[in-house]
Amino acid sequence: MNLKDKKVLVFDNGLFVSLAERLANMKAFAQVDYFRDWQDGFCDGRELIVGSGLEEFGVNRVKYFWPVVNDYDLFVFADCWHGDLQEYLRSIGKRVWGAGNRSDLELARWKTKQLMGEVGLPVNSSEQIQGLENLRVYLQKHEDVFVKISAFRGLGETFESESYDQSKGQLDELRSKYGAMMDMVMFIVEKKIPDAKEVGYDGYCIDGEFPNSSFWGVEIKDKAYFGKLVDYDKLPQTVRDANTKLSYHMDGYRQFWSTELREKDGKGYVIDITARHASPAGETFIQACENLPEVLYYGADGKLIHAEWSAKFAAQIIFCSEWAESHWQAVEFPEEVRPFVKLYNHCRVDGMDYVVPQLADMKQVGSVVGLGNTPDEARNAAKEIAKQVKGYDLEAETDALDKAVKEMEDFDK
């Protein structure tokens, strides 16, 4: 499969510059370009600079999309937005790796919950609530729940409300920051599933079909991930059931695919779907997949190519910095570990690597990946690389990776 004459454009929202870097490093395509939309009434250039300065590593930053739209043989949409654009590009004969309009599986959470009930998947107790004040009243009467917002991740991540007194501060902050808009926002409140095991799928899907092997793993929120390569038919039955029943509604879906389930009493409750490049887990996938260019190129045309893997285990350690929420974060590391360092909103200026702060405050700046054919090989590789990554206020909880490995071992037992 020779792709040496093909040009690819990675269309992103900033988080997955590392996907373009990985494709360029593999040297399978004639050209790898990167685009992030940046035009706004009061743009200050932060969005435009993301992905720039990487020419020496084979990634070219594209400033304007439409003048060059006919230059590419493949468009890779790393995130779950721009489904309408993806569908248009397909309509004019372009190869598009992306979820298309099926990105609503992640973005329209309540609609997806209804779909899961229709196809026979178990659904945990939940409510849809419009408006912050209605949510406030609900939380005053209900404890031990999770609160989620559909689509608008910039408003905040999922948070746990053990009691109203504990969550009141978050509600007050949302009101103070976003005002009357919060009366229009749709919230989803889910009951906890106590004493459940966490399982999930980390791979990809082409028109409802899944490859014959994939990783599945354990995530320690915002700290670490540990994944294990298995044949598809060796995945937990609940994970396969979720994929199978949702697959009948995934025509046109040609994208990475991750699920998070809570398994209890033989039932697998899907609590989150990632219809895009996942993070964590996605970074380990693209690093371990040796034929990634072929998977993307042919998958974009509806042909399932089975992945070829360089390792049986994958470890990921996430770096955080409160400084990076509102300041340019300089990151230093030896060149020999660059392929295993995955930075969000990445650019280079005068030979220095930076994570560029964006409108949504993020303390997560990126991660490192370690691969191996044993759990210890992968874990030790990630920890060794993590030691070499330096930056002001940069922190990584490497012990969280040990916890993830232990949870995987316990699940196997």
Beta strands, then each sheet from edge to edge (+ up, - down):
strand 1: 7-12
strand 2: 31-36
strand 3: 59-61
strand 4: 74-77
strand 5: 96-97
strand 6: 126-130
strand 7: 145-149
strand 8: 159-161
strand 9: 186-191
strand 10: 197-206
strand 11: 213-220
strand 12: 224-231
strand 13: 254-264
strand 14: 267-274
strand 15: 313-320
strand 16: 329-331
strand 17: 341-343
strand 18: 346-349
strand 19: 352-355
strand 20: 364-372
sheet 1: 3+ 2+ 1+ 4+ 5+
sheet 2: 6+ 9- 7+ 8-
sheet 3: 10+ 13- 14+
sheet 4: 11+ 12- 15+ 20- 17+
sheet 5: 16+ 19- 18+
end
